[in-house]
Amino acid sequence: MNNCTSIFKIFIIFSYLFHGLLAKNNYYLISIRRSSNDKEYDKESITTQIAINRVVNDIMNDIYEIIEKHKETYALKDAYLSDEVVKIIKRLPNVISCKISKRTVALRSIENNNNVLSNKYYNSEDILKETKWKGLEIQENQFNDETLAYSHLSLISQGQYKYTENSNYTYDNNYYFPSTAGKGIDLYVIDSGLKINFHEADFDTYKNTPDERIITCDGRIENGEFNPVFKMEDCLIESLDDDEHGTLVSIAAIGKINGVAKKANLHMLATDYGDFDDLTALDYIKQHATPHKTVVNISRGCEYGIECYSQDIQNKITELINYGIIIIVSAGNTYESNCIGQIYTSCEGVIPIGAISNNYIYDLGMEDVYEPAISTSYGECVTLFAPGTIQVSREGTNEIIETVSGTSFSSAITAGVVATIMSENSNINYTFYSMREKLIDLSLKDVIRDLDENTPNRFLNNGKQIVYQSSKSDELSYELSDELSDKLSDELSDVLSDEFLD
């Protein structure tokens, strides 16, 4: 039996009066175990819970007696317990540990200087050694087994997660990525347009910082005609039913909070659905893009059941790949093989992307995440698969703004990874051929279940394949509310102040 299951964590507030001055509050974690035979507190009988409570109360009384007896040893400035007192508390029966509580932060940037974060289940030095990245950034995402927000990011920055029922560990939902993060790379998106105010935090340009980037709408294309856009609110094709599609695709690719390449530049080309509109957009990119520093994402295709292959589109794509432009396209949402007669997946020189089913984590669990999404297209033309669902979350929270699914987003996520590869290896002039080979080389092989046998079994990975798992909280935690903390602090201060002033 795991004897950690009955450990209690108790926050103790020390608020002392020294020479009439109230010292700063500090919090100590005291871990207490009554018996190694105890189960989790909530699963124990009422009789055992009462016995556990009695032990905890007795030990707490002992600790307060120690506090008063050794008051002359405390650090005066911040009311820290002395090493002597900590040792005495640790020697009490049933006390497992006594340590001061520390604050944590979420997003961390670690340069390649052998600096390892302490008290973390991941090891930055090992990640840098495996990936050979110049630097590492970690977007620490809270694990939420109901929604698992940010899973579209965490899944692509680790090896296969192998679900084990009743495991003492949880899925590592962090997103690990190179600190270059697409910096200096231009991502062109051919789509419905851009609404910056949908979630402005994702479109942060980092103004007046070394990472300042471009977020722009280059133009609007309708009836094959290009028109420059001077105001961001004009960057929409209003005739399209889904006018937020381009915004969500862009967020998945380059969003600061919800995106992959958080420092890449964005160039939106708001484009209607005609192939002549796409031709105009592709030609614009050829005239303005920087060779070997540009990725194009196209999350559109033929209507279901209709062949719409265009030799003109193929010819323009050939021009672009010969110019050093990388083009990522969605495989489609046709529920079937989609490699023949299609405007993009049938073209040579593009990288088609299918989707896995990370949208059903809540219903099916992590064990079923590596399965093709129900709607994804497949076939021998599909280069690899990526997460097909993004849950756009508000900055600094797990609040879901919108959940969207489809190969439109697996394509955008892959485009983001391509941008990070290019920025991290800025000395390499990637072409369609070398980038496709790089993506295949980095991908996880044969992890997708129930995939059509004629479809390559590859899952997108950004280069970090070490799998970490965070420990489940087997310990019952007592955390006081701010109101109760203040009340107890005042009461304890009054009691101890009287003793100190006598």
C-alpha positions in Angstrom: 0.0 0.0 0.0 1.2 3.5 -0.8 1.7 5.0 2.7 1.7 8.5 1.3 -2.0 8.4 1.1 -2.6 9.5 4.7 -0.1 12.4 4.8 -1.7 15.7 5.8 -0.4 19.1 4.7 -1.2 21.9 7.1 -0.6 25.6 6.6 0.6 27.2 9.8 0.6 31.0 10.0 3.3 32.6 12.1 2.7 36.3 12.9 4.9 37.5 15.8 5.3 40.8 17.5 8.9 41.8 18.0 9.5 44.9 20.0 6.1 46.2 19.0 6.6 45.5 15.3 4.4 42.9 13.5 6.6 40.6 11.5 5.7 39.4 8.0 3.5 36.3 7.8 5.2 33.1 6.8 3.6 29.7 6.0 5.0 26.3 7.0 4.0 22.9 5.6 3.8 20.2 8.3 3.2 16.8 6.8 1.7 14.3 9.3 1.0 10.6 8.9 -0.9 8.7 11.6 -0.3 5.2 10.3 1.1 3.6 7.2 -2.0 1.4 7.1 -4.4 4.4 6.7 -6.0 4.9 3.3 -7.0 8.2 1.8 -8.7 10.3 4.4 -12.0 10.6 2.5 -12.1 6.8 1.9 -11.6 5.9 5.6 -14.4 5.1 8.0 -15.7 7.8 10.3 -14.0 6.1 13.3 -10.6 6.2 11.6 -11.1 9.8 10.5 -11.8 10.8 14.1 -8.6 9.0 15.2 -6.6 10.8 12.5 -8.1 14.2 13.5 -7.1 13.5 17.1 -3.5 12.7 16.2 -3.3 15.9 14.1 -4.8 18.1 16.8 -2.4 16.6 19.4 0.6 17.2 17.2 -0.5 20.8 16.5 -0.8 21.5 20.2 2.8 20.1 20.6 4.0 22.4 17.9 2.5 25.5 19.4 4.1 24.6 22.7 7.5 24.3 20.9 6.9 27.7 19.2 6.4 29.4 22.5 9.3 27.6 24.3 11.8 28.6 21.6 10.6 32.0 20.7 14.0 33.6 21.3 15.5 31.6 18.4 13.2 32.9 15.6 14.6 35.1 12.8 13.4 38.5 13.7 12.8 40.0 10.3 10.5 37.5 8.6 9.5 35.2 11.5 11.2 32.2 10.1 11.5 29.2 12.4 15.1 28.5 13.4 16.8 25.4 12.2 16.7 24.1 15.8 12.9 24.4 16.0 12.5 22.8 12.6 14.6 19.8 13.8 12.6 19.5 17.0 9.3 19.5 15.0 10.6 16.9 12.6 11.4 14.6 15.5 7.9 14.6 16.7 6.0 11.3 16.3 4.1 11.0 13.1 5.7 14.2 11.6 7.1 13.4 8.1 8.4 16.8 7.1 8.4 20.5 8.1 9.3 23.2 5.5 8.5 26.7 4.6 6.0 27.2 1.8 7.3 28.7 -1.5 5.6 30.6 -4.3 5.7 29.3 -7.8 5.4 30.9 -11.3 3.9 29.5 -14.4 5.8 30.2 -17.7 9.5 29.8 -17.5 12.3 30.6 -20.0 15.5 28.6 -19.5 18.6 29.4 -21.5 21.1 26.7 -22.4 23.3 27.3 -19.4 22.7 24.0 -17.4 20.3 25.9 -15.2 17.8 23.2 -14.0 14.6 24.2 -12.3 14.4 22.8 -8.8 11.5 20.9 -7.3 10.0 20.1 -10.8 9.2 16.7 -12.3 10.8 17.7 -15.6 14.5 18.3 -16.2 15.4 21.2 -18.5 19.0 20.0 -18.9 17.8 16.6 -20.2 15.4 18.3 -22.6 18.0 20.6 -24.0 20.4 17.7 -24.4 17.8 15.6 -26.3 16.4 18.4 -28.5 19.6 20.4 -29.0 17.6 23.5 -28.8 19.4 26.8 -28.1 17.0 27.5 -25.2 13.9 26.1 -23.7 10.6 27.7 -22.7 7.9 25.9 -20.8 4.2 26.8 -20.8 3.1 25.1 -17.6 -0.6 24.1 -18.0 -2.7 22.8 -15.2 -4.0 19.3 -15.7 -7.8 19.3 -16.0 -9.1 15.8 -16.8 -12.5 17.2 -17.8 -11.4 19.6 -20.5 -7.6 19.1 -20.7 -7.2 22.6 -22.2 -3.9 23.1 -24.1 -3.7 19.3 -25.0 -3.1 20.4 -28.6 0.2 21.8 -27.4 1.3 19.3 -24.8 0.7 16.3 -27.0 3.2 17.5 -29.7 6.0 18.1 -27.2 6.4 14.6 -25.7 6.6 11.0 -26.7 3.6 8.7 -26.6 1.7 9.0 -23.3 0.9 5.5 -22.2 -2.3 5.5 -20.0 -2.3 3.2 -17.0 -5.4 2.7 -15.0 -5.1 3.5 -11.3 -1.7 5.0 -11.9 -0.2 7.3 -9.2 0.8 9.7 -12.0 -1.0 12.2 -14.2 -0.5 13.3 -17.8 2.1 16.0 -18.3 0.0 18.8 -19.8 3.0 21.3 -20.2 4.0 22.6 -23.5 7.8 22.5 -24.1 9.2 24.5 -27.0 12.4 26.1 -28.2 12.9 29.7 -27.0 13.3 30.9 -30.6 9.6 29.9 -30.9 9.3 30.9 -34.6 11.0 34.3 -34.2 11.8 35.8 -37.6 9.6 33.4 -39.6 6.6 34.6 -41.6 3.5 32.6 -41.5 1.0 33.4 -44.3 -2.5 32.2 -43.7 -5.0 31.9 -46.6 -8.4 32.0 -44.9 -11.5 33.9 -44.0 -9.8 36.8 -42.3 -8.7 38.0 -38.8 -10.5 39.2 -35.7 -7.8 40.4 -33.3 -10.4 41.3 -30.6 -11.6 37.7 -30.4 -8.7 37.1 -28.0 -6.2 39.9 -28.1 -3.7 38.2 -25.8 -3.0 35.6 -28.5 -2.0 38.4 -30.9 0.5 40.2 -28.7 3.2 41.7 -30.8 5.6 42.1 -27.8 6.1 45.7 -28.8 9.4 47.3 -27.8 10.9 44.0 -26.8 13.6 41.9 -28.5 10.8 39.5 -29.6 8.7 42.2 -31.3 6.8 40.6 -34.2 4.4 41.5 -37.0 0.7 40.7 -36.8 -1.0 42.0 -39.9 -3.7 41.6 -42.6 -1.9 42.0 -45.9 -5.0 42.1 -48.0 -8.5 40.9 -48.8 -9.1 38.9 -52.0 -12.5 38.5 -53.6 -13.3 37.6 -57.2 -9.6 37.1 -57.8 -8.9 40.8 -57.0 -6.4 41.8 -54.3 -7.3 44.8 -52.1 -4.9 46.1 -49.4 -6.3 46.3 -45.9 -5.6 49.5 -43.9 -7.8 48.8 -40.8 -7.8 45.4 -39.1 -11.6 45.5 -38.7 -11.7 45.3 -42.5 -9.8 42.0 -42.6 -12.8 39.7 -43.2 -14.7 38.1 -46.0 -18.1 38.9 -44.8 -19.9 36.7 -47.3 -18.4 33.6 -45.7 -20.5 31.8 -43.0 -17.6 31.1 -40.7 -15.8 34.4 -40.4 -13.9 33.4 -37.3 -12.3 30.4 -38.9 -9.2 32.3 -40.0 -8.8 33.8 -36.5 -8.9 30.4 -34.8 -6.5 28.9 -37.3 -4.1 31.8 -36.7 -4.4 31.3 -32.9 -3.5 27.6 -33.2 -0.4 28.4 -35.2 1.1 31.6 -33.6 -1.0 32.5 -30.6 0.9 33.7 -27.6 -1.4 31.8 -25.2 -2.9 29.0 -27.3 -0.5 28.7 -30.2 2.6 26.8 -31.2 5.0 29.3 -32.7 4.5 32.1 -30.2 7.0 34.5 -31.7 6.3 34.0 -35.4 5.0 36.8 -37.6 1.5 36.5 -39.0 0.3 37.6 -42.5 -3.4 37.1 -43.0 -4.7 37.0 -46.6 -8.5 37.2 -46.2 -9.6 35.1 -49.2 -12.9 34.0 -50.6 -13.4 30.4 -51.6 -12.8 30.6 -55.4 -9.7 28.8 -56.8 -8.9 32.1 -58.6 -8.9 33.8 -55.2 -6.4 31.2 -53.9 -4.3 31.7 -57.0 -4.2 35.4 -56.3 -3.2 34.8 -52.7 -0.5 32.3 -53.7 0.9 34.7 -56.3 1.0 37.5 -53.7 3.0 35.3 -51.4 5.5 34.5 -54.2 6.0 38.2 -54.8 6.4 39.2 -51.1 7.6 36.2 -49.1 11.2 35.6 -48.0 12.6 32.3 -49.3 13.3 29.7 -46.6 11.8 31.9 -44.0 8.1 31.5 -44.9 5.4 29.0 -44.1 2.0 29.0 -45.7 -1.1 27.4 -44.1 -4.1 26.5 -46.2 -7.0 25.0 -44.2 -9.5 24.6 -47.0 -10.4 22.2 -49.7 -13.1 20.8 -52.0 -16.7 20.5 -51.0 -17.5 17.0 -49.7 -17.9 14.5 -52.5 -16.7 16.9 -55.2 -13.4 16.7 -57.1 -11.9 20.2 -57.6 -8.3 19.5 -58.6 -6.7 22.5 -60.3 -3.7 22.3 -62.5 -3.3 26.1 -62.2 -3.0 25.7 -58.4 -0.5 22.9 -58.9 1.6 25.1 -61.2 1.6 28.0 -58.7 2.5 25.6 -55.8 5.4 24.3 -57.9 6.7 27.8 -58.4 6.5 28.5 -54.6 8.3 25.3 -53.5 11.0 26.0 -56.1 11.3 29.4 -54.4 11.8 27.9 -51.0 8.3 28.3 -49.5 6.9 25.5 -47.2 3.1 24.8 -47.7 1.0 23.0 -45.1 -2.5 21.9 -45.9 -5.4 20.3 -44.1 -6.1 16.7 -45.2 -9.9 17.4 -45.1 -12.9 16.3 -43.0 -14.4 13.9 -45.4 -14.4 10.7 -43.2 -12.6 8.9 -46.0 -9.5 8.7 -48.2 -9.1 12.1 -49.7 -6.0 12.0 -52.0 -7.5 12.0 -55.5 -9.0 14.9 -57.4 -8.5 17.4 -54.5 -7.4 21.0 -54.9 -4.6 20.7 -52.3 -4.1 17.2 -51.0 -3.7 15.9 -54.5 -0.9 18.4 -55.3 2.7 17.6 -55.2 4.8 19.9 -53.0 2.4 20.3 -50.1 2.3 18.6 -46.7 -1.2 17.4 -45.9 -2.1 16.9 -42.2 -4.7 14.6 -40.6 -6.2 14.9 -37.1 -6.4 12.8 -34.0 -9.2 12.7 -31.5 -8.0 14.9 -28.6 -11.5 16.4 -28.6 -12.9 13.3 -26.8 -10.6 13.2 -23.8 -13.4 13.9 -21.4 -15.6 11.1 -22.7 -13.0 8.5 -23.6 -10.0 9.4 -21.4 -6.3 9.7 -22.3 -6.0 6.1 -23.4 -8.0 6.9 -26.5 -6.3 10.1 -27.5 -4.1 8.5 -30.2 -7.0 7.6 -32.6 -8.0 9.3 -35.8 -10.6 12.0 -35.3 -14.0 10.8 -36.5 -14.1 13.3 -39.3 -10.5 13.3 -40.5 -9.6 12.4 -44.0 -6.9 9.9 -44.5 -4.9 8.2 -47.3 -1.4 7.7 -48.5 -1.0 11.4 -49.3 -1.3 12.4 -45.6 2.2 13.1 -44.3 1.3 12.9 -40.6 -1.4 13.6 -38.0 -1.6 16.3 -35.3 -4.2 17.2 -32.6 -7.4 18.2 -34.3 -9.1 20.1 -31.5 -8.1 23.4 -29.8 -9.8 24.8 -26.8 -9.0 28.5 -26.9 -8.4 29.4 -23.3 -8.4 32.9 -21.7 -5.0 34.1 -20.7 -3.9 32.9 -17.3 -6.9 30.6 -16.8 -8.5 27.4 -17.8 -11.6 29.2 -19.0 -12.6 28.0 -22.4 -13.6 30.7 -24.9 -14.3 28.4 -27.7 -13.7 24.7 -28.8 -13.1 23.9 -32.4 -12.2 20.8 -34.2 -11.1 19.7 -37.7 -8.0 19.2 -39.8 -8.0 23.0 -40.3 -6.4 23.2 -36.9 -4.1 20.1 -37.1 -2.7 21.8 -40.2 -2.2 25.1 -38.4 -0.5 23.4 -35.4 1.9 21.7 -37.8 2.6 25.0 -39.6 3.5 26.4 -36.1 5.9 23.5 -35.5 7.5 24.1 -38.9 8.0 27.8 -38.0 9.8 26.8 -34.7 12.0 24.3 -36.6 13.0 27.0 -39.1 13.7 29.7 -36.4 15.7 27.2 -34.3 17.8 26.2 -37.3 18.1 29.6 -39.0 21.3 28.6 -40.8 19.5 25.9 -42.8 17.6 26.8 -45.9 14.7 24.4 -45.6 12.8 23.3 -48.7 9.6 21.3 -49.1 11.6 18.2 -49.4 14.0 18.7 -46.4 11.2 20.0 -44.2 8.9 17.0 -45.0 11.8 14.7 -44.2 12.5 16.6 -40.9 8.8 16.3 -39.8 8.8 12.6 -40.6 12.0 12.1 -38.8 10.8 13.8 -35.6 7.3 12.2 -35.7 6.1 9.5 -33.4 5.8 6.3 -35.4 2.9 3.7 -35.2 1.2 5.3 -32.1 -2.2 6.0 -33.8 -4.7 3.2 -33.3 -7.2 2.0 -35.9 -5.7 3.9 -38.7 -6.3 2.9 -42.4 -3.5 0.6 -43.4 -2.6 2.6 -46.5 -2.1 5.8 -44.4 1.3 6.6 -42.9 1.1 6.2 -39.1 3.0 9.2 -37.9 2.1 11.8 -35.2 3.5 15.3 -35.1 6.3 16.0 -32.6 8.5 19.1 -32.2 11.6 17.3 -31.1 11.1 16.8 -27.4 10.1 13.2 -26.8 11.0 12.6 -23.2 7.8 11.7 -21.3 7.3 13.2 -17.8 4.5 12.4 -15.5 3.5 14.5 -12.5 2.6 12.8 -9.2 -1.0 12.8 -8.3 -1.7 14.5 -5.0 -2.0 11.5 -2.7 -1.8 13.9 0.2 -4.8 15.5 1.8 -4.2 19.3 1.9 -5.7 21.7 4.4 -5.5 25.2 2.9 -7.0 28.0 4.8 -9.1 30.7 3.0 -7.8 34.2 3.1 -10.5 35.2 5.6 -9.9 32.3 7.9 -6.1 32.8 7.6 -6.4 36.4 8.7 -8.6 35.5 11.6 -6.3 32.8 12.9 -3.3 35.0 12.3 -4.9 37.8 14.4 -5.8 35.4 17.2 -2.4 33.8 17.2 -0.7 37.2 17.1 -2.7 38.4 20.1 -1.8 35.3 22.1 1.9 35.3 21.3 2.1 39.1 21.6 0.9 39.0 25.2 3.6 36.4 26.0 6.4 38.4 24.2 5.4 41.6 26.0 5.3 40.1 29.5 
